[in-house]
Amino acid sequence: MQGAQPDISRQLISEEDIKFRLGSIFVDSIVLTTDFVIKVVSHNVLDVLEFSTEELCGKNINYLTHQTHLQTRLQKALRAGFFADVQDRLFTKANKPMQVKLSGFYLGLV
């Protein structure tokens, strides 16, 4: 007879806790919803782009490009499930362009 399995439910973290911690788990990242709305931005990215969390969260990813093409490009790239080194240009709060390489995948948790 096998012993009872330990109850690990107290050790599991909530979905809200996962969302809160994504910025520290993915250090140089922007986490998007399936509609390409910015959900979480890491502190490193906020510092480089000179935005606050409040200024970016809830906005479409195209907000950082001043164009409407990035969402379309990322949607096409995600059809394969993963993409790497997609080059584009994002703009800082001071409207300075920054060349970036983007990588992404479908996280499915958030």
C-alpha positions as a Python dict, from the first residue, in 0.01 Angstrom:
ca = {
    (1, 'M'): (0, 0, 0),
    (2, 'Q'): (137, 335, -101),
    (3, 'G'): (138, 625, 141),
    (4, 'A'): (-80, 928, 86),
    (5, 'Q'): (62, 1185, -151),
    (6, 'P'): (153, 1516, 12),
    (7, 'D'): (-77, 1812, -48),
    (8, 'I'): (124, 2057, -262),
    (9, 'S'): (-160, 2301, -326),
    (10, 'R'): (-18, 2550, -73),
    (11, 'Q'): (311, 2552, -268),
    (12, 'L'): (154, 2642, -601),
    (13, 'I'): (150, 3005, -706),
    (14, 'S'): (-156, 3177, -838),
    (15, 'E'): (-208, 3299, -1192),
    (16, 'E'): (-199, 3657, -1061),
    (17, 'D'): (135, 3591, -895),
    (18, 'I'): (272, 3451, -1221),
    (19, 'K'): (157, 3762, -1408),
    (20, 'F'): (315, 3984, -1143),
    (21, 'R'): (650, 3799, -1161),
    (22, 'L'): (681, 3762, -1540),
    (23, 'G'): (881, 4083, -1570),
    (24, 'S'): (1146, 3946, -1336),
    (25, 'I'): (1143, 3597, -1487),
    (26, 'F'): (1187, 3725, -1842),
    (27, 'V'): (1442, 4000, -1773),
    (28, 'D'): (1451, 4175, -2111),
    (29, 'S'): (1095, 4121, -2218),
    (30, 'I'): (757, 4255, -2308),
    (31, 'V'): (474, 4008, -2248),
    (32, 'L'): (174, 4050, -2477),
    (33, 'T'): (-180, 3917, -2470),
    (34, 'T'): (-307, 3717, -2766),
    (35, 'D'): (-438, 4049, -2903),
    (36, 'F'): (-84, 4195, -2887),
    (37, 'V'): (-170, 4426, -2601),
    (38, 'I'): (118, 4490, -2361),
    (39, 'K'): (56, 4300, -2036),
    (40, 'V'): (395, 4306, -1858),
    (41, 'V'): (718, 4495, -1928),
    (42, 'S'): (1043, 4410, -1751),
    (43, 'H'): (1224, 4682, -1561),
    (44, 'N'): (1520, 4664, -1801),
    (45, 'V'): (1299, 4737, -2101),
    (46, 'L'): (1116, 5016, -1916),
    (47, 'D'): (1450, 5178, -1833),
    (48, 'V'): (1577, 5161, -2190),
    (49, 'L'): (1252, 5287, -2342),
    (50, 'E'): (1208, 5550, -2069),
    (51, 'F'): (843, 5457, -2004),
    (52, 'S'): (665, 5356, -1687),
    (53, 'T'): (457, 5042, -1651),
    (54, 'E'): (140, 5252, -1641),
    (55, 'E'): (229, 5424, -1967),
    (56, 'L'): (274, 5099, -2163),
    (57, 'C'): (48, 4834, -2010),
    (58, 'G'): (-282, 4812, -2194),
    (59, 'K'): (-143, 4955, -2518),
    (60, 'N'): (-100, 4762, -2841),
    (61, 'I'): (260, 4670, -2930),
    (62, 'N'): (232, 4897, -3234),
    (63, 'Y'): (234, 5193, -2993),
    (64, 'L'): (610, 5148, -2964),
    (65, 'T'): (667, 5146, -3339),
    (66, 'H'): (459, 5447, -3447),
    (67, 'Q'): (327, 5219, -3723),
    (68, 'T'): (77, 4938, -3758),
    (69, 'H'): (303, 4672, -3904),
    (70, 'L'): (467, 4509, -3599),
    (71, 'Q'): (158, 4325, -3477),
    (72, 'T'): (103, 4183, -3827),
    (73, 'R'): (467, 4074, -3853),
    (74, 'L'): (458, 3904, -3514),
    (75, 'Q'): (128, 3730, -3588),
    (76, 'K'): (276, 3581, -3906),
    (77, 'A'): (596, 3481, -3727),
    (78, 'L'): (403, 3310, -3445),
    (79, 'R'): (225, 3078, -3687),
    (80, 'A'): (533, 2858, -3660),
    (81, 'G'): (499, 2865, -3280),
    (82, 'F'): (828, 3048, -3223),
    (83, 'F'): (1034, 3319, -3386),
    (84, 'A'): (1380, 3462, -3328),
    (85, 'D'): (1579, 3767, -3438),
    (86, 'V'): (1296, 3957, -3604),
    (87, 'Q'): (1449, 4300, -3656),
    (88, 'D'): (1245, 4614, -3610),
    (89, 'R'): (1259, 4961, -3463),
    (90, 'L'): (1096, 5071, -3139),
    (91, 'F'): (1074, 5427, -3014),
    (92, 'T'): (1158, 5556, -2668),
    (93, 'K'): (936, 5796, -2480),
    (94, 'A'): (1163, 6075, -2608),
    (95, 'N'): (1086, 5951, -2961),
    (96, 'K'): (1438, 5816, -3020),
    (97, 'P'): (1446, 5514, -3253),
    (98, 'M'): (1609, 5194, -3130),
    (99, 'Q'): (1695, 4899, -3349),
    (100, 'V'): (1588, 4578, -3175),
    (101, 'K'): (1583, 4204, -3238),
    (102, 'L'): (1267, 4033, -3120),
    (103, 'S'): (1213, 3671, -3027),
    (104, 'G'): (889, 3522, -2911),
    (105, 'F'): (673, 3224, -2841),
    (106, 'Y'): (324, 3148, -2721),
    (107, 'L'): (342, 3125, -2343),
    (108, 'G'): (-16, 3009, -2295),
    (109, 'L'): (-29, 3088, -1923),
    (110, 'V'): (-142, 3446, -1927),
}
